[in-house]
Amino acid sequence: MSAKAAIKSDKQWTNIIFFGVSFLIAIIVVPWYGIQYGYHFSSWAWGIGLWLFSSTSISMGYHRMWSHRAYEGHAVLRFIMAFGGCLALQNSALHWSSDHRIHHKHVDHDHKDPYSASRGFWHSHIGWLLKRENEHKRYDEQYDRCPDLKRDPIVMFQHKYYWLLSVGLNIAIPALLGLITGHFWEMILVAGVWRLVWSHHLTFFINSLAHIWGTRPYTEENSARDNIVLAVLTGGEGYHNYHHKFQYDYRNGVRWWHFDPSKWWIKALSWIGVTKNLKSVSKDKIEKAKAETLLLKAKEKTAHMPNAEELMAKLQHEYEVFLDKLNQTYQARKEWLEAKKNELAESYDKLDLRQEYEELKKSFEIQKANWLQVTKQYT
């Protein structure tokens, strides 16, 4: 039997009906109700609030805390993230994380990556949920690859009672809000159906659009891309090229000004002990990744030019000088910070570590500018 013949695909009728009906209600019934009867501000406020809470639970909890172990969370935070994950209705944290770990391990592989972008927009966006391969045996094997999550009692409690909790909460909360405010059907439509459809498809865009639309400054080894529009819509998840290069970093938007609310929440909560052991990639590794990607792009562009050999030699030389300056600068910075940390004020002043670092930093910035100017011609 061939490998292709061994792959069995089954239509997931529950998913087909649920996603189809909810989508139709969101694009037809929700606007029709608004035209006919109008909506109160409170309905949209609750709908947007529940969306932000549930999507943050996926980003902070399911994705960065459980899937990638980018930081550790207090039991209270884990409980809140598990509760929000139920509201998001994207399956249990164990199930979601097992899928996501496989995605990173086999990214862009047609069959091993559950939502491979290599199979097109539709498949990576939602098609993989409507027609699954080898569904009958896949998850028992995948759960065994998440022993750390299986040791978390909150994860396992949520997994055991996930569908009872999720269906109950997604019906009970909008219904209760509707009874309290007196806007029952508004809450059902906006805080219930519209919120879920909106939240689902924004999350799905990370699997689809974020592998199609955007830039690849950190690596071209896979299809993941950085996209500021998706970052804004998904709470920082749109910096997807960086994430696939450095998946264990608690930040997706690595610069302080990058729109990444999950990063800001995780960092802020670390100040009061709710999060700890935040993992991040050093600046020199990030710079090296960007430089290496630029070099590869430039070499690819110049490969067919008449003077290709000469140009490649020039690019390689500039790259090596850049790396040398980079290594010197960050080594000096490391020595200076260690001296400060150990309060070796006298030794620190004598050795002029700070002055050495500042001089190397200036030299590095000049070389970086030269490097960018050289590569800009060919990328």
C-alpha positions in Angstrom: 0.0 0.0 0.0 1.4 3.4 -0.9 1.9 6.2 1.6 -0.8 8.2 -0.2 -3.3 5.4 -0.1 -2.6 4.9 3.7 -3.8 8.5 4.4 -7.5 8.4 5.2 -9.5 11.6 5.1 -12.9 11.8 6.8 -15.4 14.7 6.7 -16.1 16.2 10.1 -19.9 16.7 9.9 -20.2 18.2 13.3 -17.7 20.9 12.4 -19.1 21.4 9.0 -22.6 22.1 10.4 -21.4 24.2 13.3 -19.0 26.4 11.3 -21.5 26.7 8.4 -24.6 27.6 10.5 -22.8 30.0 12.8 -21.1 31.8 9.9 -24.5 32.2 8.1 -26.1 33.6 11.3 -23.2 36.0 11.7 -23.3 37.4 8.2 -27.1 37.3 7.6 -29.1 37.2 10.9 -26.9 39.6 12.9 -27.0 42.5 10.3 -30.7 41.8 9.6 -31.6 42.1 13.3 -29.6 45.3 13.5 -31.5 46.8 10.6 -34.9 45.7 11.9 -34.5 46.4 15.6 -31.1 48.0 16.3 -28.6 47.1 18.9 -27.8 48.5 22.3 -24.3 49.6 23.2 -24.1 47.1 26.0 -24.6 44.2 23.6 -21.6 45.2 21.5 -19.5 46.1 24.6 -20.0 42.6 26.1 -19.5 41.0 22.7 -16.2 42.8 22.2 -15.1 42.3 25.8 -15.8 38.5 25.7 -13.9 38.3 22.4 -10.9 40.1 23.8 -10.8 37.9 26.9 -11.2 34.6 25.1 -8.7 35.5 22.3 -6.2 36.6 25.0 -6.7 33.3 26.7 -5.7 31.6 23.4 -2.7 33.8 22.8 -1.4 34.0 26.4 -2.5 30.7 27.6 -3.0 28.1 24.9 -0.2 29.4 22.7 2.6 30.9 24.7 2.2 29.3 28.1 1.0 25.8 27.2 2.1 25.1 23.6 5.5 26.7 23.8 6.3 26.9 27.6 7.5 30.4 26.9 6.8 31.3 30.6 5.2 29.8 33.7 1.9 30.9 35.1 0.5 30.8 38.6 -2.4 28.4 39.1 -4.9 31.3 39.2 -3.7 32.5 35.8 -3.8 29.0 34.4 -7.4 28.6 35.7 -8.4 32.0 34.1 -6.8 31.0 30.8 -8.5 27.6 30.8 -11.9 29.3 31.5 -11.2 31.8 28.6 -10.2 28.9 26.4 -13.6 27.3 26.9 -15.3 30.5 25.9 -13.1 30.6 22.7 -14.4 27.2 21.7 -11.2 26.1 20.0 -11.0 22.7 21.8 -9.1 22.0 25.0 -5.7 23.3 25.8 -4.2 19.8 25.5 -5.8 19.2 22.1 -5.0 22.7 20.8 -1.4 22.6 22.0 -0.7 19.1 20.7 -1.9 20.3 17.2 0.3 23.4 17.5 3.4 21.5 18.5 3.0 19.2 15.6 2.5 22.3 13.3 5.9 23.7 14.4 7.7 20.4 14.2 6.5 19.7 10.6 5.6 23.2 9.3 4.5 23.3 5.7 4.6 19.5 5.3 1.5 18.5 3.3 0.4 15.8 5.7 2.3 16.0 8.9 1.5 19.7 9.5 -2.2 19.7 10.6 -2.9 23.0 8.9 -0.1 23.2 6.4 -0.1 26.4 4.3 1.5 24.5 1.5 -2.0 23.0 0.8 -3.5 26.4 0.1 -5.5 29.1 1.9 -8.7 27.2 2.3 -7.1 24.1 3.9 -4.9 26.1 6.4 -7.7 28.5 7.3 -10.6 26.1 8.0 -10.5 23.1 5.6 -8.4 21.1 8.0 -11.2 21.3 10.5 -13.8 20.1 8.1 -11.9 17.2 6.7 -9.3 15.5 8.8 -6.7 12.9 8.0 -6.3 9.8 10.1 -8.5 11.3 12.7 -9.2 7.8 14.2 -5.6 7.4 15.6 -3.9 10.8 15.5 -4.7 12.3 18.9 -3.9 9.5 21.3 -0.4 9.6 19.7 -0.2 13.4 19.9 -1.3 13.6 23.6 1.6 11.3 24.5 3.9 14.0 23.1 2.7 16.5 25.7 3.7 14.9 29.0 4.3 18.3 30.6 0.7 19.3 29.9 -0.7 15.9 31.1 1.0 16.7 34.5 -0.9 20.0 34.8 -4.2 19.2 36.8 -5.9 22.3 35.4 -5.2 21.3 31.8 -6.4 17.8 32.4 -9.6 18.9 34.3 -10.4 21.3 31.4 -9.7 18.5 28.9 -11.9 16.0 30.7 -14.9 18.3 31.0 -14.1 20.6 28.0 -17.3 20.1 25.9 -19.6 20.3 28.9 -17.9 23.5 30.1 -17.6 25.1 26.6 -21.1 24.4 25.4 -22.5 25.4 28.7 -20.6 28.6 29.1 -21.1 29.7 25.5 -24.9 29.4 25.9 -25.2 30.4 29.6 -23.1 33.6 29.6 -24.8 35.3 26.6 -28.2 34.1 27.9 -27.5 35.4 31.4 -26.2 38.7 30.1 -29.4 39.0 28.0 -31.7 38.4 30.9 -29.8 40.8 33.1 -29.8 43.6 30.5 -33.2 42.8 29.0 -31.6 42.4 25.6 -31.8 38.6 25.3 -31.6 38.1 21.6 -29.1 40.8 21.1 -26.7 39.1 23.5 -27.3 35.7 21.9 -26.5 37.1 18.5 -23.6 39.5 19.4 -22.0 38.1 22.6 -22.7 34.6 21.5 -22.7 33.9 17.7 -20.9 37.0 16.2 -18.2 36.9 18.9 -17.4 33.2 18.2 -17.4 33.6 14.4 -15.2 36.7 14.6 -12.8 35.2 17.1 -12.5 31.9 15.2 -11.7 33.4 11.8 -9.1 35.9 13.2 -7.4 32.9 14.9 -7.6 30.9 11.6 -6.0 33.9 9.8 -2.7 33.1 11.7 -2.7 29.6 10.1 -3.6 30.9 6.7 -2.9 34.6 5.9 0.1 34.8 8.2 1.7 32.1 6.0 0.8 34.0 2.8 0.8 37.8 3.3 3.7 39.7 4.9 7.5 39.8 5.3 10.1 37.2 6.2 13.0 39.2 7.9 14.1 36.4 10.3 14.0 33.2 8.2 12.9 31.9 4.9 13.0 28.3 6.0 9.2 28.2 6.2 6.2 30.2 4.9 5.4 32.1 8.1 5.3 35.9 7.7 5.2 39.0 9.9 2.1 41.1 9.3 1.2 44.2 11.4 -2.4 44.2 10.4 -2.9 40.6 11.7 -0.9 41.5 14.8 -3.4 44.3 15.6 -6.4 42.0 15.0 -5.0 39.0 16.9 -3.4 40.6 19.9 0.2 40.4 18.7 0.1 36.9 17.0 0.7 38.4 13.6 4.5 38.6 14.0 4.6 35.1 12.7 8.0 34.9 11.0 9.7 35.9 14.2 7.6 33.4 16.1 8.5 30.5 13.8 12.2 31.3 14.1 12.2 31.8 17.9 9.1 29.9 19.0 10.0 29.8 22.7 10.2 33.6 23.1 7.3 34.9 25.2 7.2 37.9 22.8 5.9 37.7 19.3 6.5 41.4 18.6 10.1 41.7 19.7 10.5 45.5 19.6 8.9 47.4 22.6 6.7 49.3 20.2 5.4 46.2 18.4 1.7 45.8 19.1 1.6 42.7 21.2 -0.8 43.0 24.2 -0.1 39.4 25.3 3.6 40.3 25.7 2.7 43.3 27.8 0.4 41.3 30.0 2.9 38.5 30.5 5.7 41.0 31.4 3.4 43.1 33.7 2.2 40.1 35.6 5.8 39.0 36.2 6.2 42.1 38.3 3.7 40.7 40.9 4.8 37.1 40.6 1.8 35.8 38.6 4.1 34.9 35.7 7.8 33.8 35.9 10.7 32.3 34.0 9.9 34.4 30.9 12.0 33.2 28.0 13.4 35.6 25.5 15.9 35.6 22.7 19.0 37.7 23.0 19.4 40.7 20.7 22.6 39.4 19.1 20.8 36.2 18.1 18.0 38.2 16.5 20.5 40.4 14.7 22.3 37.3 13.4 19.1 35.8 12.1 18.2 39.0 10.2 21.6 39.3 8.8 21.8 35.7 7.7 18.3 36.0 6.0 19.5 39.2 4.2 22.6 37.4 3.0 20.7 34.5 1.6 18.2 36.8 -0.2 21.0 38.9 -1.6 23.0 35.8 -2.9 19.8 34.5 -4.5 19.3 37.8 -6.3 22.9 38.0 -7.5 23.4 34.3 -8.5 22.5 34.9 -12.2 24.3 38.2 -12.6 27.4 38.4 -14.9 29.7 39.3 -12.0 27.9 37.0 -9.5 31.1 35.6 -8.0 32.6 39.0 -7.3 29.3 40.3 -5.7 28.9 37.2 -3.6 32.4 37.6 -2.3 31.7 41.2 -1.4 28.4 40.2 0.4 30.2 37.5 2.3 33.0 39.8 3.4 30.5 42.5 4.6 28.5 39.8 6.4 31.6 38.4 8.2 32.7 41.9 9.3 29.2 42.6 10.5 29.2 39.4 12.6 32.6 40.1 14.0 31.5 43.6 15.1 28.2 42.2 16.5 30.0 39.5 18.5 32.5 42.1 19.9 29.8 44.5 20.8 27.6 42.0 22.7 30.5 40.4 24.4 31.5 43.9 25.7 27.9 44.6 26.7 27.8 41.2 28.6 31.0 42.0 30.5 29.7 45.5 31.4 26.4 44.2 32.7 28.0 41.5 34.7 30.3 44.0 36.3 27.3 46.2 37.2 25.3 43.3 38.5 28.1 42.2 40.8 28.6 45.8 41.9 32.3 45.8 41.0 32.3 49.6 40.8 36.0 50.0 41.2 37.0 47.3 38.8 34.3 48.4 36.4 35.6 52.0 36.4 39.2 50.8 36.0 38.6 48.6 33.0 36.3 51.2 31.4 34.0 48.5 30.4 31.1 50.9 29.7 33.3 53.2 27.5 34.6 50.1 25.6 31.0 48.9 25.0 29.8 52.3 23.8 32.7 52.6 21.4 32.1 49.1 20.0 28.3 49.9 19.8 29.0 52.9 17.6 31.3 50.9 15.4 28.7 48.2 15.1 26.0 50.6 14.2 28.2 52.0 11.4 28.9 48.5 10.1 25.3 47.6 10.3 24.4 50.6 8.2 27.0 49.6 5.7 25.7 46.0 5.6 22.1 47.2 5.1 23.2 49.6 2.3 25.1 46.8 0.5 22.3 44.2 0.8 19.6 46.7 -0.1 20.9 46.8 -3.7 20.1 43.1 -4.1 17.1 42.4 -2.0 
